[in-house]
Structure formats: C-alpha cells, structure tokens
Amino acid sequence: MSLANISRPLRLILMGVGALLALALLYLVIVWPKDAARPLGELYFVQSPEGERVAYYLDGPEDGQPVIMLASLGRSVGDFNELQPHLVRAGYRTIAVDMPGIGKSGTPVEATPTLYSLAALIDAAVMDAGIPDTESQIVIGHAFGNRLARAYASERTKRIDRIILIAAGGAQDLNKMPKVQSALTDSFAWWMPPPMRKADVKYAFFADANNVPRDWMNGWYADGARHQATAVRRTPEGEWRTGGDRPILILQADSDRIAPAAKTSAVIKDAKPDLVSIVLIENAGHALLPEQPEQIANEVLTFLKKDTAE
C-alpha cells in the first residue's frame, strides 16, 4: 500500500509518528551512555578464582614503587588520568584497577560481595602484574575507592607503605541530605535530558565555580555502582575504617557536598591523630581530581617523598 492510497488524516498521523520515532532515535543516540575516558597505561586482564574478570592498567618503571589506584563509585580509573603521569614521571609504578562492572572489567559475578572480596580482586591484579607481596605498596582511593583502599590496607598492613584518600567518605548519612542523594543518583540516569543531568552531576560532584568536564558526563556504570554499594552494606564499618596502622593523607575538598570534612576526614583524623594528615583543597567538590589536578599532584608527591619517620 502506498501513501497515495491512504487518507490525508491517516497520512498525517503516520508522518507524525515517524517524525517522533526519528526524534526519539536521535535523542537515544545523543544521550546513550558513553564509556569513561580510556585509563592510561597498558591494559591487562586477570581472572579471579570466582570467575571475575578484572581489567587493570600498568605503567611506569618496573623497579618503581607500586602505586595502586582505585576509583569512585561506579566510575573508572580513567579519572586518575591527570594524576597518573605525575606519578610515572616521578618514578612510581602505577597499577590502576577497575572493579567488576566498570570499564573493561567483566560483569559482576559475586552475588554477595564485601569490600574484602573486592580487595581480593586488587590482590589478583597486583600479583598478575608481578608485584611481590613483600613489596612496599602505596594505595590511593578516590571517594568510594577510599573505602576500598582502607579495606585493602587493613588486611595487608605489612605490605603497605602509606595511604592517600581523595574525597574520603564513610560517615556521612546521605539519607539525611535528600538533594545531594538525588543528584548523586541522577548522575547515573543517562536517559535524562543532558542539561538536567549535567546540573545534577555538577551539584553532587563539583564546586560552584567549576565546570563539568566532558569525561564526567560519560563513564557512569550503574551495574558496577550497585555491586559496590552492596559490598559496602555487607561489610561492618568498624573493620575497615582505620585502614591499618600506616600513615594516611586525606585530600579534603572545601566544597564537598557528599563528604564534608566534619563528617568524614575529621572523623578519620580523630581516630588516628598521629597517623592522619589533612590537606584542604580549595575550589573543589567531591570530584576533586579534575578540579584541581596540579595541586593534587603536588600534594600527593610531597606526601610520598616525605620521610614518615620524621
């Protein structure tokens, strides 16, 4: 049947439906979730005994002190792309590990994860990279990654040199902050109109004066985030909060709505006053890494070069 044989009203309806479908398809093409920025370093995969496929990125001199990097909730270690080159140039060996459901890592397999079972995946990557378990390791965690960093370090204190927490959390109850909670949740809602979603990403993660970079509109992995949130809920807080007995540097953003100092870094400092140092990063929110990359790199390298025996 041709359009010529269809009544004019029906033709108009069909044309309208076709136009709407075309607009819907165009919208999906525009907002369909995009992958994170490709993390720096050479990509490797390791399979855990439970069947988890973990992607990790290795860079820097083979004899460099290993630095393990762990990303925020539902995000990839590509977020460290501005910090990582500073570490490599300073002679460190970087190992950036993506958790299941994130980036190139496989779909989560374990139904009942804990922070410790995720930490075991980091172990698998570190061993696969040829790092001996006697090596003095540095671990850096951003946001959710700081919880994972502390869980990893708390069970491996003898091999940990020091810990760096960027946007440290763990004591803030977001249920009491519905606007922040909503903005964080909507950051993963790829189907929302981009201007609305961008406003949510900005409110949850960035200081008012800072723009949301393109990389932070991409790379939100909801399945991975749900898996990580389950791991947090299933791990008793007291067991991982202190991170063992190694020196800790906390980089605290002055405009962090998700992890304000009074509820996060100050709590960690009070628990370990002799081991924890806090540096305030101005004009930064929970994202922090893309907001003040030069200052963060300088503070990290200063801490790593500092003699902890002082």
Rosetta silent file (secondary structure, phi, psi, omega in degrees, C-alpha in Angstrom):
SEQUENCE: MSLANISRPLRLILMGVGALLALALLYLVIVWPKDAARPLGELYFVQSPEGERVAYYLDGPEDGQPVIMLASLGRSVGDFNELQPHLVRAGYRTIAVDMPGIGKSGTPVEATPTLYSLAALIDAAVMDAGIPDTESQIVIGHAFGNRLARAYASERTKRIDRIILIAAGGAQDLNKMPKVQSALTDSFAWWMPPPMRKADVKYAFFADANNVPRDWMNGWYADGARHQATAVRRTPEGEWRTGGDRPILILQADSDRIAPAAKTSAVIKDAKPDLVSIVLIENAGHALLPEQPEQIANEVLTFLKKDTAE
SCORE:     score description
SCORE:     0.000 S_00000001
   1 L     0.000  132.125  179.060    0.000    0.000    0.000 S_00000001
   2 L   -97.493  162.984  178.987    1.388    3.437   -0.927 S_00000001
   3 H   -61.989  -26.794 -178.701    0.863    6.712    0.911 S_00000001
   4 H   -63.840  -27.600 -178.372   -1.184    7.918   -2.063 S_00000001
   5 H   -89.431    1.023 -179.211   -3.874    5.347   -1.213 S_00000001
   6 L  -101.738  140.903 -179.606   -4.086    6.423    2.446 S_00000001
   7 L   -59.703  153.005 -176.582   -6.451    9.153    3.557 S_00000001
   8 H   -58.563  -46.538  179.182   -4.887   12.523    4.301 S_00000001
   9 H   -58.528  -42.107  179.782   -5.626   12.437    8.075 S_00000001
  10 H   -67.045  -36.978  177.828   -4.072    8.973    8.384 S_00000001
  11 H   -60.727  -43.270 -179.953   -1.088   10.089    6.304 S_00000001
  12 H   -63.559  -39.787  178.354   -0.512   12.991    8.648 S_00000001
  13 H   -63.004  -47.198 -179.559   -0.728   10.691   11.669 S_00000001
  14 H   -62.471  -40.705  178.374    1.782    8.244   10.179 S_00000001
  15 H   -64.782  -38.520  177.888    4.141   11.060    9.256 S_00000001
  16 H   -64.923  -43.613  177.667    3.858   12.460   12.772 S_00000001
  17 H   -61.760  -43.412  178.575    4.577    9.069   14.315 S_00000001
  18 H   -60.965  -41.826  179.027    7.567    8.645   12.001 S_00000001
  19 H   -64.186  -41.309  178.826    8.911   12.073   12.962 S_00000001
  20 H   -63.829  -42.096  178.638    8.504   11.280   16.651 S_00000001
  21 H   -63.368  -39.739  178.291   10.303    7.962   16.222 S_00000001
  22 H   -64.019  -41.966  178.436   13.123    9.702   14.373 S_00000001
  23 H   -65.440  -39.974  178.696   13.433   12.287   17.158 S_00000001
  24 H   -63.316  -41.556  178.278   13.389    9.539   19.786 S_00000001
  25 H   -64.189  -42.294  178.367   16.149    7.675   17.954 S_00000001
  26 H   -61.950  -41.761  178.835   18.208   10.852   17.655 S_00000001
  27 H   -61.125  -44.582  179.209   17.742   11.515   21.373 S_00000001
  28 H   -62.296  -39.350  178.563   18.905    7.993   22.238 S_00000001
  29 H   -61.862  -39.645 -177.243   21.983    8.402   20.038 S_00000001
  30 H   -71.214  -45.292 -171.265   22.838   11.647   21.839 S_00000001
  31 H   -98.499   -7.278 -178.289   22.291   10.500   25.439 S_00000001
  32 L   -50.858  135.839 -173.528   23.136    6.776   25.202 S_00000001
  33 L   -56.653  131.776 -179.207   25.681    6.045   27.968 S_00000001
  34 L  -103.379  150.803  178.223   29.260    6.584   26.849 S_00000001
  35 L   -67.830  161.158  175.862   32.337    4.803   28.184 S_00000001
  36 L   -69.569  167.042  172.426   34.769    6.510   30.507 S_00000001
  37 L   -59.478  139.750 -178.519   37.990    8.058   29.304 S_00000001
  38 L   -65.197  121.088  179.531   40.475    5.300   28.484 S_00000001
  39 L   -60.827  148.959  179.218   42.775    4.876   31.501 S_00000001
  40 L   -76.718  152.080  179.779   46.468    5.471   30.895 S_00000001
  41 L   107.536  174.154 -179.828   48.884    2.541   30.865 S_00000001
  42 E   -86.681  132.139 -175.642   48.942   -0.884   29.259 S_00000001
  43 E   -81.540  132.404  174.100   45.737   -2.878   29.633 S_00000001
  44 E  -132.772  159.942  175.671   45.835   -6.347   31.215 S_00000001
  45 E  -126.047  145.300  174.110   43.174   -8.763   32.402 S_00000001
  46 E  -135.790  144.697 -179.364   43.206  -11.188   35.296 S_00000001
  47 E  -107.962  127.075  177.496   40.599  -13.794   36.226 S_00000001
  48 L   -78.937  162.539  177.252   39.790  -14.402   39.869 S_00000001
  49 L   -58.616  -26.266 -179.568   39.111  -17.952   41.173 S_00000001
  50 L   -84.278   -3.416  178.276   35.424  -16.953   41.422 S_00000001
  51 L    97.419    6.961  176.949   35.314  -16.036   37.740 S_00000001
  52 L   -75.989  130.375  174.613   35.513  -12.257   37.995 S_00000001
  53 E   -97.194  122.075 -175.704   37.353  -10.690   35.060 S_00000001
  54 E  -116.521  129.477  174.662   39.299   -7.659   36.216 S_00000001
  55 E   -95.656  135.831  173.776   40.909   -5.063   33.955 S_00000001
  56 E  -140.347  158.134 -173.812   43.941   -3.200   35.218 S_00000001
  57 E  -123.072  125.932 -173.075   46.349   -0.701   33.703 S_00000001
  58 E  -115.425  135.396  179.328   50.081   -0.849   34.314 S_00000001
  59 E  -155.713  161.746  177.968   52.576    1.937   33.705 S_00000001
  60 L    96.587  170.330 -176.692   55.906    3.273   34.928 S_00000001
  61 L   -64.112  143.360 -177.235   59.332    1.721   35.516 S_00000001
  62 L   -61.715  -28.869 -179.580   59.390   -1.939   36.524 S_00000001
  63 L   -94.205    8.406  179.383   61.530   -1.161   39.562 S_00000001
  64 L   -74.964  150.424  176.726   59.302    1.724   40.665 S_00000001
  65 L   -63.127  130.125 -174.792   57.460    1.611   43.975 S_00000001
  66 E   -72.512  135.232  175.436   53.929    0.373   43.193 S_00000001
  67 E  -120.670  114.689  179.562   51.008    2.800   43.479 S_00000001
  68 E   -92.002  130.705 -178.110   47.546    1.198   43.384 S_00000001
  69 E  -118.991  132.703 -174.629   44.741    3.498   42.226 S_00000001
  70 E  -131.698  130.210 -168.420   41.034    2.884   42.952 S_00000001
  71 L   -92.019  177.103 -178.210   38.192    4.983   41.551 S_00000001
  72 L   -71.943  172.740 -177.360   34.918    6.462   42.756 S_00000001
  73 L   -56.479  120.862  175.590   31.511    4.744   42.907 S_00000001
  74 L    66.170   18.147 -178.901   30.570    3.362   39.502 S_00000001
  75 L  -125.201  162.571 -174.442   33.443    5.140   37.788 S_00000001
  76 L   -94.599  160.828  176.812   36.636    4.073   36.064 S_00000001
  77 H   -69.482   -2.452  170.061   40.262    4.641   36.960 S_00000001
  78 H   -59.516  -19.600  176.621   40.375    6.858   33.872 S_00000001
  79 H   -63.966  -17.327  179.053   39.504    9.577   36.406 S_00000001
  80 H   -90.326    8.338 -172.521   43.165    9.390   37.502 S_00000001
  81 L   -60.915  -24.757  178.089   44.453   10.297   34.034 S_00000001
  82 L   -86.953  -25.227  177.524   45.688   13.720   35.157 S_00000001
  83 L   -84.556  -37.631 -172.136   47.410   12.416   38.297 S_00000001
  84 H   -56.272  -44.028 -179.461   48.922    9.249   36.822 S_00000001
  85 H   -61.882  -32.574  177.141   51.544   10.907   34.545 S_00000001
  86 H   -63.474  -40.723  179.552   52.945   12.838   37.512 S_00000001
  87 H   -66.815  -43.258 -179.519   53.451    9.579   39.396 S_00000001
  88 H   -64.571  -43.535  179.415   55.107    7.853   36.432 S_00000001
  89 H   -63.536  -27.772  179.122   57.453   10.794   35.811 S_00000001
  90 L   -83.449   -0.339  175.029   58.425   10.668   39.477 S_00000001
  91 L    97.366   10.791  179.907   59.462    7.016   39.059 S_00000001
  92 L   -89.645  155.862  177.406   56.465    5.185   40.530 S_00000001
  93 E  -101.788  111.950 -175.625   54.852    2.062   39.046 S_00000001
  94 E   -94.733  137.218  176.550   51.100    2.669   38.712 S_00000001
  95 E  -128.484  102.139 -177.912   48.505   -0.113   38.876 S_00000001
  96 E  -101.887  119.132 -170.269   45.004    1.234   38.208 S_00000001
  97 E  -113.328  122.561  173.736   42.327   -1.401   38.845 S_00000001
  98 E   -91.417  131.926  179.433   38.727   -1.244   37.577 S_00000001
  99 L   -75.549  163.724  178.538   36.212   -3.171   39.639 S_00000001
 100 L   -53.844  138.833 -179.529   33.645   -5.581   38.080 S_00000001
 101 L    85.682    1.831 -177.074   31.017   -3.822   36.012 S_00000001
 102 L  -118.867  133.649  174.571   33.316   -0.869   35.336 S_00000001
 103 L    54.832 -127.176 -177.769   35.074   -0.053   32.073 S_00000001
 104 L   -85.054   -8.421  177.927   36.703   -3.122   30.517 S_00000001
 105 L   -67.356  153.987 -176.141   36.211   -5.296   33.602 S_00000001
 106 L   -72.773  172.307  176.694   33.599   -8.024   33.291 S_00000001
 107 L   -62.238  139.885  177.777   30.055   -8.078   34.608 S_00000001
 108 L   -54.389  135.208 -179.044   29.892   -8.623   38.387 S_00000001
 109 L  -105.636  -44.569 -174.979   29.704  -12.327   39.215 S_00000001
 110 L   -69.497  127.422 -177.144   29.658  -12.469   43.004 S_00000001
 111 L   -80.301  -26.808 -176.407   26.137  -12.051   44.359 S_00000001
 112 L  -126.181   66.794 -177.261   27.187  -11.149   47.902 S_00000001
 113 L   -72.617  157.954  168.627   30.323   -9.010   47.624 S_00000001
 114 L  -129.875  170.058  175.068   32.090   -7.301   50.500 S_00000001
 115 H   -60.289  -30.295 -179.150   34.827   -4.699   50.497 S_00000001
 116 H   -74.706  -35.079  177.309   37.201   -7.548   51.322 S_00000001
 117 H   -70.241  -32.326  173.995   36.156   -9.675   48.364 S_00000001
 118 H   -69.286  -36.925  177.479   36.714   -6.638   46.124 S_00000001
 119 H   -63.278  -32.390  177.410   40.086   -6.127   47.805 S_00000001
 120 H   -65.233  -29.703  176.464   40.961   -9.709   46.847 S_00000001
 121 H   -69.400  -35.597  174.538   40.446   -8.716   43.197 S_00000001
 122 H   -62.406  -43.796  176.732   43.007   -5.949   43.671 S_00000001
 123 H   -54.717  -44.792 -178.597   45.349   -8.595   45.067 S_00000001
 124 H   -61.441  -41.347  178.818   44.831  -10.697   41.948 S_00000001
 125 H   -67.055  -42.484 -179.283   45.743   -7.742   39.719 S_00000001
 126 H   -62.989  -43.944  179.100   48.793   -6.843   41.806 S_00000001
 127 H   -67.073  -39.878  178.792   50.093  -10.413   41.719 S_00000001
 128 H   -63.594  -29.833  178.716   49.377  -10.706   37.994 S_00000001
 129 L   -76.988   -3.970  178.028   51.424   -7.522   37.492 S_00000001
 130 L    84.547   18.060  178.379   54.382   -9.276   39.074 S_00000001
 131 L   -86.752  117.654 -179.577   54.420   -7.219   42.277 S_00000001
 132 L   -65.463  149.494 -177.809   55.693   -9.432   45.137 S_00000001
 133 L   -72.493   -1.103  174.818   53.552   -9.494   48.259 S_00000001
 134 L   -95.486   -5.725 -176.903   56.551   -8.235   50.216 S_00000001
 135 L   -69.246  141.566  177.866   56.695   -5.025   48.157 S_00000001
 136 L   -78.619  110.450 -171.608   56.024   -1.748   49.952 S_00000001
 137 E  -104.830  149.557  170.960   52.834   -0.512   48.294 S_00000001
 138 E  -110.130  138.530  178.973   51.078    2.844   48.148 S_00000001
 139 E  -127.807  130.788 -179.614   47.310    2.821   47.721 S_00000001
 140 E  -119.457  125.566  178.115   45.228    5.779   46.522 S_00000001
 141 E  -124.492  134.636  176.777   41.442    5.754   46.706 S_00000001
 142 E  -107.889  125.808  176.831   39.013    8.372   45.404 S_00000001
 143 L    54.175 -118.855  176.936   35.552    8.627   47.011 S_00000001
 144 H   -51.523  -36.986 -179.502   34.185    5.024   47.094 S_00000001
 145 H   -58.987  -22.564  178.672   37.751    3.969   46.280 S_00000001
 146 H   -72.389  -32.947  174.775   38.877    5.321   49.641 S_00000001
 147 H   -65.337  -44.464 -179.998   36.716    2.753   51.421 S_00000001
 148 H   -65.304  -38.681  178.302   38.159    0.032   49.233 S_00000001
 149 H   -61.270  -43.516 -179.174   41.693    1.354   49.807 S_00000001
 150 H   -69.840  -37.186  176.472   41.256    1.182   53.566 S_00000001
 151 H   -64.337  -43.452  178.220   39.740   -2.315   53.407 S_00000001
 152 H   -60.627  -46.904 -176.040   42.638   -3.470   51.235 S_00000001
 153 H   -70.472  -33.018 -175.451   45.214   -1.879   53.533 S_00000001
 154 H   -64.878  -26.838  179.047   43.628   -3.091   56.780 S_00000001
 155 L   -96.767   -4.672 -173.849   44.288   -6.733   55.835 S_00000001
 156 L  -134.478   38.067 -173.289   47.721   -6.096   54.286 S_00000001
 157 H   -55.062  -37.562 -175.099   49.367   -3.659   56.666 S_00000001
 158 H   -66.473  -23.739 -179.680   52.810   -5.264   56.379 S_00000001
 159 H  -101.737    0.111 -178.280   52.988   -4.595   52.640 S_00000001
 160 E   -96.062  130.991  175.470   51.505   -1.059   52.759 S_00000001
 161 E   -87.101  -55.312  177.604   53.790    1.961   52.876 S_00000001
 162 E  -159.249  167.913 -172.508   51.138    4.679   53.029 S_00000001
 163 E  -126.960  138.519  175.113   47.569    5.514   52.051 S_00000001
 164 E  -123.235  125.425 -179.272   46.106    8.505   50.203 S_00000001
 165 E  -114.997  120.446  179.181   42.384    9.213   50.421 S_00000001
 166 E  -107.668  119.339 -175.003   40.862   11.704   47.976 S_00000001
 167 L    59.752   57.200 -177.692   37.356   12.839   48.964 S_00000001
 168 L   -67.235  136.286  177.478   37.254   10.409   51.870 S_00000001
 169 L  -127.119 -162.080  174.384   33.812    9.324   52.966 S_00000001
 170 L   124.395  -22.459 -178.309   32.275    6.713   55.171 S_00000001
 171 L  -116.882   -5.978 -178.049   30.488    8.572   57.971 S_00000001
 172 L   -83.239  130.996  177.463   28.074   10.787   56.069 S_00000001
 173 L   -97.250  100.006 -177.436   24.413    9.700   56.001 S_00000001
 174 H   -69.483  -16.685  176.883   23.139   10.826   52.603 S_00000001
 175 H   -63.567  -21.872  177.966   19.609    9.805   53.565 S_00000001
 176 H   -90.384    1.298 -179.866   19.580   12.984   55.653 S_00000001
 177 L  -130.022   72.338 -171.154   20.615   15.027   52.614 S_00000001
 178 H   -59.718  -34.566 -179.416   17.904   14.257   50.032 S_00000001
 179 H   -67.064  -42.081  177.776   19.032   16.870   47.487 S_00000001
 180 H   -66.588  -43.968  179.356   22.584   15.516   47.459 S_00000001
 181 H   -60.105  -43.190  179.802   21.339   11.930   47.370 S_00000001
 182 H   -64.729  -42.509  179.799   19.027   12.713   44.461 S_00000001
 183 H   -64.816  -39.418  177.961   21.779   14.481   42.494 S_00000001
 184 H   -64.020  -46.208  179.637   24.160   11.558   43.049 S_00000001
 185 H   -61.875  -43.575 -176.783   21.534    9.034   41.911 S_00000001
 186 H   -72.201  -14.250  175.312   20.598   11.094   38.849 S_00000001
 187 L   -62.209  -27.776  178.979   24.250   11.288   37.790 S_00000001
 188 L   -89.019   -6.517 -173.789   23.798    7.688   36.612 S_00000001
 189 L   -84.453   78.284 -173.552   20.456    8.435   34.875 S_00000001
 190 L   -60.820  -22.879 -176.410   21.800    8.602   31.321 S_00000001
 191 L   -78.699  -10.859  179.728   18.279    8.890   29.858 S_00000001
 192 L   -68.420  152.927  173.398   17.673   12.293   31.458 S_00000001
 193 L   -55.107  131.549 -174.703   17.907   15.407   29.260 S_00000001
 194 H   -49.845  -43.219 -179.856   21.614   16.334   29.243 S_00000001
 195 H   -61.646  -39.200  179.440   21.171   19.856   30.735 S_00000001
 196 H   -67.147  -44.856 -178.852   19.207   18.467   33.700 S_00000001
 197 H   -66.649  -38.540  178.145   21.654   15.632   34.284 S_00000001
 198 H   -60.477  -38.658  177.577   24.634   17.961   33.960 S_00000001
 199 H   -63.032  -38.026  178.779   23.146   20.134   36.689 S_00000001
 200 H   -69.184  -43.784  177.953   22.888   17.071   38.946 S_00000001
 201 H   -59.733  -42.932 -179.238   26.476   15.967   38.242 S_00000001
 202 H   -63.662  -46.020 -177.675   27.670   19.486   38.994 S_00000001
 203 H   -63.610  -41.403 -176.706   25.706   19.766   42.256 S_00000001
 204 H   -75.311  -33.729 -166.331   26.861   16.375   43.545 S_00000001
 205 H  -121.183  -14.817 -171.532   30.482   16.487   42.445 S_00000001
 206 L  -126.093  147.653  172.821   31.750   19.977   41.593 S_00000001
 207 L   -65.647  154.262 -173.822   32.314   23.291   43.316 S_00000001
 208 L   -56.500  -35.107 -174.760   30.007   26.064   42.124 S_00000001
 209 L   -81.217   -6.473 -173.613   32.769   27.883   40.213 S_00000001
 210 L  -104.294  146.681  176.927   33.881   24.803   38.260 S_00000001
 211 L   -86.876  157.180  175.014   32.544   23.368   35.012 S_00000001
 212 L   -86.731  114.848  178.971   31.676   19.705   34.473 S_00000001
 213 L   -70.436  159.091 -176.677   34.239   18.288   32.008 S_00000001
 214 H   -57.458  -38.503 -179.213   33.049   16.048   29.197 S_00000001
 215 H   -59.346  -25.963 -177.876   34.666   12.979   30.787 S_00000001
 216 H   -91.622   -2.061  166.816   32.389   13.423   33.784 S_00000001
 217 L   -89.991  -16.142  177.341   29.242   13.354   31.679 S_00000001
 218 L  -107.312  172.279  169.669   30.426    9.962   30.442 S_00000001
 219 L    74.591   38.312  175.850   31.609    6.850   32.234 S_00000001
 220 L  -108.952  113.970 -172.868   28.828    6.178   34.757 S_00000001
 221 L  -109.015   97.966 -173.369   28.429    2.401   35.282 S_00000001
 222 H   -65.344  -40.389 -179.865   25.225    1.722   37.189 S_00000001
 223 H   -63.035  -43.622  177.827   25.669   -2.066   37.476 S_00000001
 224 H   -63.668  -39.293  179.679   29.145   -1.630   38.902 S_00000001
 225 H   -64.145  -42.646  178.509   27.896    1.033   41.314 S_00000001
 226 H   -63.044  -39.873  178.818   25.127   -1.230   42.623 S_00000001
 227 H   -62.750  -42.809  179.793   27.646   -4.037   43.134 S_00000001
 228 H   -67.837  -40.404  178.172   29.951   -1.702   45.069 S_00000001
 229 H   -62.843  -37.692  175.778   27.103   -0.330   47.191 S_00000001
 230 H   -62.300  -41.572  179.571   26.160   -3.907   48.111 S_00000001
 231 H   -61.267  -40.147  178.668   29.766   -4.552   49.153 S_00000001
 232 H   -64.588  -46.405 -178.877   29.702   -1.517   51.461 S_00000001
 233 H   -62.582  -29.445 -175.035   26.413   -2.567   53.078 S_00000001
 234 L   -93.641    4.994 -179.717   27.720   -6.087   53.699 S_00000001
 235 L  -116.117  116.316  178.515   30.981   -5.015   55.337 S_00000001
 236 L   -55.088  130.133 -171.190   30.908   -3.962   59.010 S_00000001
 237 H   -61.466  -40.627 -175.821   32.192   -0.396   59.117 S_00000001
 238 H   -62.925  -21.093 -175.717   34.495   -0.760   62.100 S_00000001
 239 H   -77.207  -23.970 -175.236   36.553   -3.409   60.363 S_00000001
 240 H  -118.203  -13.263 -169.304   37.852   -1.213   57.533 S_00000001
 241 L   -59.806  -39.157 -174.354   37.573    2.395   58.709 S_00000001
 242 L   -80.704  -22.187  177.002   41.069    2.776   60.193 S_00000001
 243 L    70.055   24.051 -179.396   42.926    1.189   57.254 S_00000001
 244 L    87.096 -150.095 -174.260   45.553   -0.468   59.432 S_00000001
 245 L  -124.399   32.925 -178.635   48.437    1.403   61.019 S_00000001
 246 L  -102.959  155.937  179.325   50.057    3.206   58.089 S_00000001
 247 L   -60.686  141.025 -177.941   50.316    6.979   57.507 S_00000001
 248 E  -125.980  131.938  168.870   47.301    8.467   55.726 S_00000001
 249 E  -107.433  128.528  175.035   46.986   11.660   53.693 S_00000001
 250 E  -112.258  124.953  172.892   43.450   12.935   53.160 S_00000001
 251 E   -97.290  109.385 -173.267   42.798   15.494   50.429 S_00000001
 252 E  -105.694  119.519  177.645   39.650   17.262   51.577 S_00000001
 253 E   -76.038  142.452 -178.247   37.701   19.487   49.176 S_00000001
 254 L   -76.592  -17.170 -177.570   36.323   22.686   50.675 S_00000001
 255 L  -121.264   33.829 -177.793   33.025   22.386   48.730 S_00000001
 256 L   -81.395  107.849  179.633   32.377   18.649   49.029 S_00000001
 257 L   -78.401  -31.224 -178.281   28.630   18.172   49.481 S_00000001
 258 L   -77.813  -38.520 -176.557   28.826   14.365   49.551 S_00000001
 259 L  -132.623   70.556  178.044   31.716   14.127   52.039 S_00000001
 260 L   -66.313  150.032 -171.598   32.019   17.339   54.092 S_00000001
 261 H   -55.180  -42.975 -174.856   35.020   17.484   56.405 S_00000001
 262 H   -60.531  -28.832 -177.520   33.107   17.423   59.692 S_00000001
 263 H  -100.424   -6.256 -172.540   31.508   14.085   58.828 S_00000001
 264 L  -130.240  -84.312 -174.310   34.422   12.431   57.022 S_00000001
 265 H   -61.555  -36.533  179.128   38.077   13.478   57.176 S_00000001
 266 H   -64.699  -35.521  178.860   37.729   14.952   60.665 S_00000001
 267 H   -66.248  -42.726  179.344   36.279   11.655   61.923 S_00000001
 268 H   -65.862  -41.915  178.733   39.211    9.694   60.461 S_00000001
 269 H   -61.494  -42.833  179.806   41.696   12.186   61.907 S_00000001
 270 H   -61.798  -33.923 -178.058   40.130   11.921   65.379 S_00000001
 271 H   -75.648  -29.431 -176.306   40.501    8.130   65.283 S_00000001
 272 L  -139.299   64.402 -172.481   44.187    8.218   64.244 S_00000001
 273 L   -60.469  -30.324 -177.234   45.554   11.681   65.106 S_00000001
 274 L   -82.809  -15.434 -174.992   49.207   10.649   64.889 S_00000001
 275 L  -110.000  -18.229 -173.465   48.904    8.942   61.509 S_00000001
 276 E  -104.797  130.667  171.232   46.439   11.111   59.581 S_00000001
 277 E  -120.982  143.977 -177.178   47.221   14.416   57.902 S_00000001
 278 E  -121.481  132.968  173.846   44.612   16.509   56.084 S_00000001
 279 E  -118.757  125.649  178.881   45.187   18.993   53.271 S_00000001
 280 E   -83.936  127.548  177.126   42.316   21.278   52.307 S_00000001
 281 E  -104.934  114.686 -176.666   41.849   21.696   48.547 S_00000001
 282 L   -82.187  155.423  179.924   40.048   24.939   47.788 S_00000001
 283 L    54.963   52.293  179.355   37.540   25.454   44.979 S_00000001
 284 L  -150.021  149.746  175.748   36.819   21.739   44.664 S_00000001
 285 L  -114.256 -153.366 -174.561   33.930   19.372   45.250 S_00000001
 286 L   -67.848  -27.379  177.396   33.631   15.603   45.522 S_00000001
 287 L   -65.347  -50.702  170.791   35.101   15.047   42.042 S_00000001
 288 L    62.158  -55.139 -175.967   38.257   16.891   43.096 S_00000001
 289 L   -57.289  -46.902  179.131   40.635   15.165   40.657 S_00000001
 290 L   -82.157   -8.429 -175.461   39.576   17.132   37.543 S_00000001
 291 L   -86.305  -42.940 -178.686   39.044   20.337   39.529 S_00000001
 292 L  -134.124   61.546 -172.657   42.494   20.958   40.995 S_00000001
 293 H   -62.799  -38.525 -177.529   44.806   18.455   39.263 S_00000001
 294 H   -68.683  -44.950  179.465   48.091   20.345   39.723 S_00000001
 295 H   -64.620  -40.548  179.081   47.632   20.951   43.432 S_00000001
 296 H   -62.184  -45.574  178.838   46.555   17.361   43.981 S_00000001
 297 H   -59.859  -42.655 -179.639   49.627   16.037   42.136 S_00000001
 298 H   -64.627  -43.109 -179.194   51.903   18.307   44.178 S_00000001
 299 H   -67.075  -40.281  179.792   50.344   17.267   47.497 S_00000001
 300 H   -63.481  -48.715 -177.884   50.482   13.561   46.615 S_00000001
 301 H   -66.843  -36.830  176.584   54.151   13.663   45.571 S_00000001
 302 H   -61.214  -43.842  179.565   55.107   15.742   48.606 S_00000001
 303 H   -65.371  -42.019 -177.784   53.485   13.173   50.885 S_00000001
 304 H   -67.908  -29.926 -177.956   55.089   10.231   49.089 S_00000001
 305 H   -87.998  -11.564 -177.904   58.550   11.770   49.302 S_00000001
 306 L   -72.198  137.603  177.239   58.179   12.698   52.945 S_00000001
 307 L   -75.632  112.530 -177.533   60.120   10.627   55.461 S_00000001
 308 L   -69.972   -6.634  178.287   57.404    9.083   57.604 S_00000001
 309 L   -84.366   -6.966 -178.279   59.926    8.649   60.406 S_00000001
 310 L   -59.871    0.000    0.000   60.019   12.451   60.948 S_00000001
